[in-house]
Amino acid sequence: MNNIHSGNAALENTISDFNFSSGEFERRISNVRVKMVDTGVDVLLIDCVEHMAYLFGYVPPASIYQVILLPIDAPPLAVIRRLDAPTFAEQSWVDDYITFGDSDDPLRLISQACQDQGWGKAKIGVEFDSHFLPVKRFRALEQALPDVDFVDFSSIIWELRLIKSEEELYCLRRASNIADRAMKVAIDVAAAGVPERECAAMLYAEALRAGADNGRCALIASGKRSDSLHGRLGDHTLEDGDILHVESIPLFNGYGARLMRSSVIGKPDKELQESAAKIIEFQDRQFEAMHPGIAACEVDRILRDAVLGTNLRQEYGNFTGYTLGYIGLPKTSDFTRAFLPDSQWHLQAGMVFHMYTYAKGLAFSDTIHVSDSGPVRLTVTPRTLFER
């Protein structure tokens, strides 16, 4: 039998144990409801992990389908797995929720809840870009609610999340501090004869001690694999002449900072030193240009043209930066805004980005906040090629 829980506490009565203040959640909900009015949506079905966390404070496991229904003029209603009810109650400010057992069909309960609430003929917004609403699931939802007019609400909340509040910036600063601390211990332990896994173990331990809430705190590669930026952790033991690539990627309260640095085991040769100096110089110029109002393509061009013009790389097919903020499974990066030669969007105060580049086996990146007065580097690890 399904359990129905109801409460009447208003949003402004959110208790202090929640991740953000009640005013922060109220602002986010208000902004979304404005967009609901603009798109003619009566009820919004939210199943994306990032947006359940952003709007309601709840971070569900991705294993079994769960949703929160947000009407235009009434409190939200959650449909959640009974096993996760204690977690939901701990994390979320939402008072009204229906729980289901593992033998129940969540879609049947969602459709029944919509009928019971009088939404059986409503315009319900869905995010067609959600990883949790594949075609088969959506078709089943359509069959269960044949009189509902489903409205595409894709990309809208992603866009609303681009400008970070002060509370979000606090989380990003904390994540950046953790990234710096974790990077330092990984670099400090690196030496000839040390396995790259030891560098990873030290980084992970420091990140968790410092407050990271994710287990996957780094990407590490070394030796001949140092340019495998997204490769698996290997079993290589560091040798003289190796390049160690470390990307520190902790989350704090779900908000991620990112930081890449390269270290050489032993003394780097002159060519490698000169290459590192050029890469850092070009990227510094890019950072300096990141003021509100500038076109993203102009920011991108500063670095891309310089790297290609000095033959550090023969081609440059990747972004030079992308959005940072809250990130949840199954995504590992947010490309709502990305820096490419044809990126016509403009930077705005409150945006935060991971700006990165690599060449000659060397990688450098930082977390950059675009403030009202210009760029602020939130990660503060020295911008240099480390020698171990």
C-alpha positions as a printed Julia matrix, in Angstrom:
388×3 Matrix{Float64}:
  0.0    0.0     0.0
  1.28   3.49   -0.81
  2.07   5.99    1.93
  0.94   9.6     1.56
  2.57  12.26    3.72
  1.29  15.79    3.96
  2.39  18.92    5.71
  1.44  22.57    5.48
  4.68  24.29    6.46
  5.32  27.19    4.08
  8.54  27.49    2.15
  9.69  30.36    4.36
  9.69  28.0     7.34
 12.52  25.91    5.89
 14.72  24.72    8.75
 18.42  25.52    8.94
 19.51  21.91    8.35
 18.79  22.28    4.62
 21.65  22.93    2.26
 20.43  26.4     1.31
 18.3   29.06    2.96
 14.54  29.14    2.52
 14.91  32.43    0.64
 17.27  30.81   -1.83
 14.83  28.02   -2.62
 11.97  30.51   -2.81
 13.88  32.59   -5.37
 14.6   29.53   -7.52
 10.99  28.31   -7.42
  9.73  31.8    -8.28
 12.04  32.02  -11.3
 10.89  28.64  -12.57
  7.23  29.56  -12.15
  7.76  32.69  -14.26
  9.01  30.41  -17.04
  6.04  28.1   -16.49
  3.73  31.02  -17.13
  5.71  31.99  -20.23
  5.41  28.47  -21.68
  1.81  27.88  -20.62
  2.64  25.09  -18.19
  0.24  24.25  -15.34
  2.43  21.64  -13.67
  6.12  20.86  -14.07
  7.33  17.25  -13.78
 10.91  17.29  -12.53
 12.97  14.11  -12.61
 16.46  15.42  -13.42
 18.78  14.91  -10.43
 20.36  18.36  -10.79
 17.0   20.1   -10.79
 15.48  18.09   -7.97
 18.49  19.17   -5.92
 18.43  22.76   -7.18
 14.73  23.37   -6.54
 13.89  21.05   -3.67
 17.16  20.08   -1.97
 16.67  16.37   -2.66
 19.4   14.31   -4.32
 17.78  11.0    -5.32
 19.67   7.87   -6.28
 19.47   7.25  -10.0
 18.44   3.62   -9.66
 14.62   3.91   -9.47
 12.45   6.6   -11.07
 11.36   9.38   -8.72
  9.78  12.76   -9.51
  8.58  15.96   -7.94
  5.54  17.71   -9.43
  5.54  21.51   -9.18
  2.17  23.18   -9.88
  1.99  26.83  -10.85
  0.04  27.91   -7.76
  0.26  25.18   -5.11
  2.91  23.35   -3.06
  4.95  20.66   -4.83
  4.16  16.96   -4.53
  6.92  14.34   -4.57
  6.61  10.7    -5.62
  9.58   8.92   -4.07
 10.9    5.47   -3.26
  9.93   4.41    0.27
 13.48   3.3     0.99
 14.62   6.87    0.33
 11.95   8.57    2.44
 14.31   9.25    5.39
 16.84  10.82    3.04
 14.12  12.88    1.39
 12.84  14.11    4.76
 16.38  14.99    5.8
 17.27  16.89    2.63
 14.13  18.49    1.22
 11.87  21.32    2.29
  8.92  19.67    0.48
  6.22  18.51    2.9
  3.87  16.56    0.65
  5.04  13.26   -0.75
  3.85   9.85   -1.8
  6.08   6.84   -1.23
  6.16   3.57   -3.16
  7.69   0.17   -2.59
 10.16  -1.49   -4.91
  7.42  -3.77   -6.28
  5.26  -0.77   -7.25
  5.21   0.96  -10.63
  6.28   4.62  -10.13
  4.58   5.68  -13.37
  1.24   4.33  -12.18
  1.55   6.3    -8.95
  2.62   9.45  -10.78
 -0.36   9.24  -13.13
 -2.72   8.51  -10.22
 -1.34  11.46   -8.29
 -1.94  13.72  -11.28
 -5.54  12.52  -11.55
 -6.12  12.94   -7.82
 -4.76  16.5    -7.88
 -6.98  17.45  -10.81
 -4.11  17.53  -13.32
 -5.48  14.8   -15.58
 -6.15  17.33  -18.36
 -3.47  19.87  -17.48
 -0.53  21.14  -19.46
  2.4   19.34  -17.85
  5.94  20.46  -18.6
  8.62  17.83  -19.02
 12.33  18.13  -19.68
 12.92  16.12  -22.82
 16.66  16.57  -22.28
 16.49  14.73  -18.94
 18.5   11.51  -18.8
 15.74  10.05  -16.62
 12.97  10.39  -19.2
 13.93   8.06  -22.04
 11.47   7.53  -24.9
 10.01   4.3   -23.52
  9.27   5.86  -20.14
  7.73   8.95  -21.69
  5.52   6.85  -23.97
  4.28   4.95  -20.94
  3.54   8.25  -19.17
  1.59   9.45  -22.21
 -0.49   6.28  -22.19
 -1.18   6.62  -18.47
 -2.26  10.26  -18.88
 -3.94  10.35  -22.31
 -5.68  13.72  -21.78
 -2.59  15.59  -20.6
 -0.91  18.06  -22.95
  2.82  17.5   -22.41
  4.89  20.66  -23.02
  8.63  20.71  -23.73
 10.46  22.43  -20.86
 13.93  21.42  -21.99
 16.97  23.63  -21.27
 14.98  26.24  -19.32
 16.17  25.36  -15.81
 19.71  24.83  -17.09
 19.62  28.41  -18.36
 18.23  29.75  -15.08
 21.09  28.1   -13.23
 23.81  29.93  -15.18
 23.87  32.96  -12.87
 25.06  31.9    -9.44
 23.69  33.35   -6.22
 25.89  34.29   -3.27
 24.98  31.02   -1.56
 26.02  29.08   -4.65
 29.26  31.05   -4.94
 30.01  30.12   -1.34
 29.77  26.46   -2.31
 31.97  27.0    -5.36
 34.59  28.79   -3.25
 34.58  25.92   -0.78
 34.93  23.41   -3.61
 37.8   25.44   -5.07
 39.59  25.48   -1.73
 39.21  21.71   -1.5
 40.51  21.34   -5.06
 43.61  23.37   -4.18
 44.32  21.44   -0.98
 43.86  18.1    -2.7
 46.04  19.11   -5.64
 48.87  20.09   -3.32
 49.08  16.72   -1.59
 48.96  14.87   -4.93
 51.84  16.94   -6.26
 53.83  16.73   -3.03
 53.81  12.94   -2.96
 54.83  12.55   -6.61
 58.35  11.26   -7.14
 60.24   8.62   -9.07
 59.22   5.19   -7.77
 55.8    6.35   -6.54
 52.74   4.72   -8.18
 50.31   7.18   -9.74
 47.64   5.48   -7.62
 49.38   6.78   -4.5
 48.98  10.32   -5.82
 45.28   9.6    -6.37
 44.89   8.05   -2.91
 46.44  11.09   -1.24
 44.27  13.48   -3.25
 41.06  11.59   -2.52
 41.81  11.36    1.2
 42.59  15.07    1.5
 39.52  16.07   -0.5
 37.22  13.99    1.68
 38.82  15.26    4.88
 38.42  18.83    3.62
 34.68  18.41    3.0
 34.2   16.95   -0.49
 30.96  15.01   -0.86
 31.89  12.96   -3.92
 33.99   9.82   -4.18
 35.4   10.58   -7.65
 37.6   13.51   -6.7
 40.28  13.35   -9.41
 41.36  12.3   -12.87
 44.99  11.21  -12.95
 47.28   9.93  -15.71
 51.04   9.82  -16.06
 53.92   8.8   -18.26
 52.91   8.0   -21.83
 49.25   8.47  -20.86
 49.59  12.02  -19.53
 47.46  13.4   -22.38
 44.62  10.95  -21.63
 42.67  13.58  -19.76
 39.62  11.39  -19.17
 41.28   7.99  -19.03
 41.05   5.46  -16.26
 43.45   5.5   -13.37
 46.37   3.26  -14.32
 49.06   1.26  -12.56
 52.06   3.23  -13.79
 54.93   3.88  -11.38
 56.43   7.31  -11.89
 59.85   7.53  -13.51
 62.28  10.36  -14.22
 61.07  12.36  -17.19
 57.39  11.43  -16.73
 54.66  14.03  -16.84
 52.0   13.59  -14.15
 48.59  15.0   -15.07
 46.24  15.7   -12.16
 42.72  17.1   -12.39
 41.21  17.81   -9.0
 37.4   17.72   -9.24
 35.81  17.74   -5.78
 32.19  18.62   -5.07
 30.97  20.58   -2.1
 27.22  20.41   -1.53
 27.07  19.11   -5.1
 28.87  22.15   -6.56
 32.08  21.34   -8.4
 35.35  23.18   -8.84
 37.98  21.94  -11.29
 41.71  22.4   -11.4
 44.37  20.85  -13.67
 48.12  21.0   -13.19
 51.08  19.12  -14.64
 54.22  17.98  -12.86
 57.47  16.65  -14.29
 59.31  13.93  -12.44
 62.88  15.14  -12.42
 64.11  18.14  -14.38
 62.03  19.16  -17.43
 63.96  19.87  -20.61
 64.09  23.39  -22.04
 61.45  22.72  -24.71
 58.94  21.48  -22.14
 59.61  24.45  -19.87
 59.12  26.88  -22.75
 55.94  25.13  -23.85
 54.5   25.32  -20.34
 55.36  29.01  -20.07
 53.61  29.76  -23.38
 50.5   27.79  -22.5
 50.17  29.55  -19.15
 50.81  32.97  -20.71
 48.15  32.44  -23.38
 45.61  31.19  -20.86
 46.34  34.09  -18.5
 45.44  36.45  -21.35
 42.2   34.55  -21.82
 41.34  34.82  -18.12
 42.02  38.56  -18.12
 39.47  39.09  -20.89
 36.61  37.43  -19.01
 34.57  40.52  -18.15
 30.77  40.78  -18.28
 29.55  41.63  -21.78
 32.35  40.11  -23.83
 31.38  37.52  -26.44
 32.45  33.98  -25.62
 33.97  33.54  -29.1
 36.34  36.44  -28.37
 37.45  34.84  -25.1
 37.94  31.52  -26.87
 39.9   33.05  -29.74
 42.56  34.53  -27.44
 43.75  31.12  -26.33
 42.88  29.01  -29.36
 44.63  31.24  -31.92
 47.73  31.63  -29.76
 48.11  27.87  -29.21
 47.62  27.08  -32.9
 49.74  30.01  -34.01
 52.78  28.8   -32.1
 52.36  25.17  -33.21
 51.8   23.93  -29.69
 48.97  21.93  -31.25
 48.19  21.13  -34.86
 44.43  21.15  -34.29
 42.11  22.36  -31.54
 38.77  20.54  -31.61
 37.69  20.92  -28.01
 36.16  23.65  -25.86
 38.44  26.05  -24.0
 35.96  26.29  -21.13
 32.46  25.36  -19.95
 29.89  25.93  -17.2
 30.47  24.98  -13.58
 27.86  24.68  -10.86
 25.79  21.84   -9.43
 26.41  18.58  -11.28
 24.69  15.25  -10.71
 24.49  11.76  -12.16
 24.74  10.66  -14.86
 26.33  13.84  -16.21
 29.9   14.7   -15.3
 30.09  18.12  -17.02
 27.69  20.95  -17.84
 28.02  22.33  -21.35
 25.04  24.71  -21.16
 27.6   27.36  -22.02
 30.89  26.43  -23.7
 33.69  28.37  -25.33
 34.13  27.67  -29.06
 35.06  29.82  -32.1
 31.38  30.27  -33.01
 30.01  30.83  -29.47
 27.91  33.99  -29.82
 26.63  34.19  -26.25
 28.02  36.85  -23.88
 29.5   36.51  -20.43
 27.4   37.75  -17.5
 28.29  38.54  -13.92
 27.62  35.52  -11.74
 28.71  32.89  -14.25
 31.38  30.36  -13.26
 33.48  28.31  -15.67
 36.13  25.64  -15.88
 38.69  27.13  -18.26
 41.18  24.57  -19.51
 43.8   23.87  -22.13
 46.41  21.25  -22.91
 49.29  20.77  -25.33
 52.55  18.8   -25.45
 51.25  16.47  -22.74
 50.73  19.44  -20.37
 47.35  20.52  -18.99
 46.38  23.63  -17.03
 42.97  24.78  -15.84
 41.24  26.86  -13.2
 37.79  27.68  -11.87
 36.9   31.23  -12.92
 34.07  33.39  -11.54
 32.91  36.27  -13.72
 32.22  39.02  -11.2
 30.78  42.49  -11.77
 34.32  43.87  -11.87
 35.88  41.09  -13.92
 37.38  37.61  -13.6
 38.15  36.04  -10.22
 40.23  32.87  -10.07
 38.62  30.72   -7.36
 41.32  28.05   -7.51
 44.62  29.55   -6.4
 47.21  26.79   -6.91
 50.31  28.4    -8.48
 50.11  28.45  -12.25
 53.39  26.74  -13.08
 54.86  23.47  -14.32
 55.76  21.67  -11.12
 59.04  19.78  -10.79
 59.18  16.78   -8.49
